[in-house]
Amino acid sequence: MKSRIERTAKLIDKTGIILDIGCGTGDIYDNIKTYSKHFTYIGMDKESARLVQSDKSISRISGDVYHIPLANSSVESVLLLQVFEHLDRPVDAIREINRVLKPTGTLILSTNNALYWGELFTEVVCYVKTLINRLVNGTNKVRRPIIFGSELFRRHVFVVTPSSLHTLLHINGFEYNHTIFCDGFPRWNYFIFATFLPFLMNIQIIKATKMNPSPDYII
C-alpha cells in the first residue's frame, strides 16, 4: 500500500487545486506535501468526516463521483484512487470528472488490472462453479464467487484491462500520458515482473490529460 501511494504521489501535478474523489482518510495528502507546498487539496467522500480533522489545510466536501459539487473547469487535478472498480456507472464518472477539470488538467486513476493472475483465477473459479451447477442442478445459472467478502467497499463491479481503460479515457476527451503497474507479487520476484511483465501486476495507475470535453453520447 505504501509503495502504491508513493508512486501515485510522484505522478501528480502538485500545483493548483487537487480533488481527491473517494479520499477516505486522505492518506495521500501527506505524500503530496513532501513534494510541494503550492497546492490546495480538496478531499471528497460520502463521509467527509473521515478526513483528518486536525489539518486545517484540508478542504472537505461531501458528494459522489456522479455529482461533484464543483463548477465546470474548476480544478487542475483529479485523483480517483481504487474507486473505479467499485462504480456501477464508470462512464458517467469519467464524464463528470472531465466536466470539473480545467483544459489540460490531469486525471490520476488507479484501479485493479484485469490481466492480473488473481483476477483470471477468479474467472476460472466462476466458470468451474457454473459448470458444476449445470451438471448437478441442470441449470446454466452463472455463480459468480464473491471472493472479497460482502462488504460494500470491497465489492468490485468493473475490473478492466489497461487497453480498455485507455479507450474509455480517450473517447471521453482524455489523452493518455503514462502507466505504472505495481503490487501483486512477493518481494523475491517483484523485480522480474515489474521489469518484464508489468502488465500482469495487480494495480494499474494511469495519468491522463483532459484535451476535450466528453461527447454527449457514445455510439
Residue pairs with C-beta under 8 A, 6 or more apart in sequence:
3 182
3 183
4 110
4 182
4 183
4 203
4 205
5 27
5 28
5 31
6 31
7 180
7 182
7 205
8 28
8 31
8 79
8 81
8 108
8 110
8 205
9 28
9 31
9 32
9 34
9 35
10 35
11 108
11 178
11 180
11 205
11 207
12 18
12 32
12 35
12 77
12 79
12 106
12 108
13 76
13 77
13 106
14 32
14 35
14 36
14 38
14 39
15 36
15 38
15 39
15 76
16 39
16 40
16 75
16 76
16 77
17 39
17 40
17 42
17 74
17 75
17 76
17 77
18 32
18 39
18 40
18 41
18 42
18 75
18 76
18 77
18 78
18 79
19 42
19 44
19 68
19 70
19 75
19 77
19 78
19 79
19 100
20 26
20 28
20 29
20 41
20 42
20 43
20 44
20 79
20 81
21 44
21 65
21 68
21 78
21 79
21 80
21 83
21 97
22 44
22 45
22 65
22 80
22 81
22 82
22 83
23 43
23 44
23 45
23 50
23 51
23 79
24 45
24 50
25 50
25 51
25 52
26 41
26 43
26 51
26 52
26 58
28 79
28 81
29 41
29 43
29 52
29 55
29 58
32 39
32 41
40 59
41 57
41 58
41 59
42 59
42 60
42 61
42 70
42 75
43 51
43 58
43 59
43 60
43 61
44 60
44 61
44 62
44 63
44 68
45 51
45 62
46 62
46 63
46 64
47 62
48 60
48 61
48 62
49 60
51 58
51 60
52 58
61 69
61 70
62 69
63 69
65 80
65 83
65 87
65 93
65 96
65 97
66 89
66 92
66 93
66 96
67 96
68 96
68 97
68 99
68 100
70 100
71 100
72 99
72 100
73 99
73 100
73 101
73 102
73 103
73 105
74 100
74 102
75 100
75 101
75 102
75 105
76 101
76 102
76 105
76 106
77 101
77 105
77 106
77 107
77 108
78 97
78 100
78 101
78 105
78 106
78 107
78 108
79 108
80 93
80 97
80 107
80 108
80 109
80 110
81 108
81 109
81 110
82 110
82 111
82 112
82 203
83 111
84 90
84 93
84 109
84 110
84 111
84 158
85 111
85 112
85 156
85 157
85 158
85 159
86 153
86 155
86 156
86 157
87 93
87 157
87 158
88 157
90 158
90 168
91 168
91 172
91 218
94 168
94 169
94 172
94 174
94 214
95 172
95 214
97 107
98 172
98 173
98 174
98 210
98 213
98 214
99 213
99 214
101 107
101 210
102 210
103 210
103 211
104 209
104 210
104 211
105 209
105 210
106 177
106 207
106 208
106 209
106 210
107 169
107 174
107 206
107 207
107 208
107 209
107 210
108 205
108 206
108 207
109 165
109 169
109 205
109 206
109 208
110 203
110 204
110 205
110 206
111 159
111 160
111 165
111 203
111 204
112 119
112 156
112 159
112 202
112 203
112 204
113 119
113 159
113 161
113 162
113 181
113 199
113 200
113 201
113 202
113 203
113 204
114 159
114 160
114 161
114 164
115 161
115 162
115 199
115 200
116 184
116 200
116 201
116 202
117 184
117 200
118 184
118 202
119 159
122 145
122 147
125 145
125 147
126 142
126 143
126 144
126 145
129 143
129 145
130 140
130 141
130 142
130 143
133 139
133 140
133 141
133 143
134 140
146 155
148 154
148 155
148 156
160 168
162 179
162 199
162 204
162 206
165 204
165 206
166 176
166 206
169 176
169 206
169 208
170 176
171 215
171 218
172 214
172 215
173 210
173 211
173 212
173 213
173 214
173 215
174 208
174 209
174 210
174 211
175 208
175 209
175 210
175 211
176 206
176 208
177 207
177 208
177 209
178 206
178 207
179 204
179 205
179 206
179 207
180 204
180 205
181 194
181 198
181 199
181 200
181 201
181 203
181 204
181 205
182 194
182 201
182 202
182 203
182 205
183 201
183 202
183 203
184 193
184 200
184 201
184 202
184 203
185 193
185 201
185 202
193 200
193 201
194 201
